[in-house]
Amino acid sequence: MKANELLKNYAAGERNFTAINLSEADLRGAELSGVIFDQAVLDGADFRDANLAGSSLVEADLNGADLRNANLTGSNLGGAILDGAILDGAILDGANLSKANLTVAKLIQANLSEAELHEANLQAANLDRADLSGADLTVADLEQANLNQADLSQANLNGANLEGANVEGTILDQK
């Protein structure tokens, strides 16, 4: 299926696109709230400025996808592959990223407040100035991650691996 066909089907009311292959698709600015992309192949797809709020992307392959400034509020990305993905400025508040692979992902100024990142792999991820306030990072792997000026206030870091992470200027208030 091509991107324009997906958008046409979505506009007609279809929401379930489980296991679809949209590698390298251009979906910039698309309105796709509530879409189901579980186990979809979306590697290299361009979702810049797209609205994916309340969507399900469980175990989706978003390797190298561009999600800059995308709205993923309350979305389920459990077990998703986001290694090398660009999520700068993305809104992921309240999103489920449990067991997601975010190795070397770019999350500069991303909003991950109250996000579920339990057992997520964030090795060498760039979380510069990201909002992780209230996030659940239990047993998350943040080895070599850049947390420069990130907000981790009220975040749960129990069992998290922060070996070699840059925590300069990080907010760790645990009120």
N, C-alpha and C positions, 0 to 999 in steps of 0.2 A: 504494500500500500504506500502511496506517495503522500506527502504532507498535505497537499491541497485536497485529496480525497478524504483524509482523516478529518480535516477541518469541516468539510461538507457533511460528513457523517455525524460529527459532533454537533453541528448546528441543527441537524435533523433529530437530535435527542439521544443518539447513541453515546454511551459512556464507557463501555467495557471493550478495551483494546488489549486484553491480556496476551502476552507473548508476541506482540506485533514487532516487526523489524522496521525501524525508522532510523537506521544508521545515517549519520550526517544530514538528517532532515533539518530544514530551515523553518522553525516555528517561532521566530522572533515576534514578541508581542501578542502571541496567541492567547485567546480566552479558553482555558481548558480546566476550569475549576471542577473538582469532583471526578475527574477522569480516572480510569483504572488502567494503569500501565504495568501491572504486576508481571514480572519476568520478561518484560519487553527489552528489546535490543535497541538502545537509544544512544549508543556510543558516538561521540563526536557531534551529537545533535545540538542545534542552536536554539536555546530557550530564553535568550536574553529578553528581559522585561515581560515574560509570559506570566499569566496568572494560572497557577497550578494549586491554588489553595484547596485544602480538603481532599487532595488527590491520593491515590494509592499507587506507589511505585515499589512495592515489595519485591526484593531480589531483582530489580531492574538493573540493566547494564548501562550506566551513564558514564562510562570511562571516557574522560576527556571532553565531556559535554560542557557547553557554555551556558551557565544558568545565572549570569550576572543580573542582579536586580530582579530576579524572578521572585514571585510570591508563592511560597510553599507553606504558608501558615497552616498548621494542623495536619500536614500531610504525613503519610506513612511511607517511609523509605527504609524500613527494617530490612537489613541484609543487602541493601543496594550496593552496587559497585560504582563508586564515585572517584576512583583514583585518578588524579590529574585533572579533575573537574574544576571549572572556574565558577565559584559561587560568591564572588565579590559583591557585597551589598545585597545579597539574597536575604529574603525574609523567611526564616525557618522557625519562628517562635511557636513553641508547642508541638513541633514536628517530632516524629519518631524516627530516629536514626540508629536504633539499637543494632549492633553487630554490622553496621555499614562499614564499608572500606572507603576511607577518605584519605588514603595515603597520598602525600604531596598535593592535596587539593588546596586551592586558593579560596580562603574564606575571609578576605580582608573586609573589615567593617560589616560582616554578616550579622544578622540578628538571630541568635540561637537561644534566646531567653526561654527558660522553662522547657527546652528541648530534651528529649530522651536520647542520650548518647551512650547508654550502657553497653560495654564491651565493643565500642566503636574503635576502629583503627584509624588514628589521626597522626600516624608517624610522619614527621617532616611536613605536616600541614601548616599553611600560613594563616594564622588566626589573628593577625595584627589588628588591634582595635575592635575585635569581635565582641559582641554582647553575648556572654554565656551565663548571665545571671540566672540563678535558680536552675541551671541545667543539671541533669543527672549524668555524671561522667564516671560512674562507678566502674572500675576495672577497664576503663578506656586506656588505650595506648597512645600517649602523647609524646613519645620519645622523639627528640629533636624537633618538636613542633615550635613554631614561633607564636608565642602568646604575648608579644610586646603590647603593652597597654590594653590588654583584653580585660573585660569585666567578668570576673568569676565570683562575684559576690553571691552568697547563698548557694553556690554550686556544690554538688556532692562529688567529692574527689576520692572517696574511699576506694582503695586498691588501684587507683590510677597510676600509670607509669609516666612520670615526668622527667625521666633521665635525659639529660642534655637539652631539655626544653629551655627556650628563652622566655623567662618570666619577668623581664625588666619592665617596671611600671605597671605590672598586672595588679588589678584590684582583687583582693582576696577577703574582703570583709565578710565575716560570718556572724553578723548581728545576733 
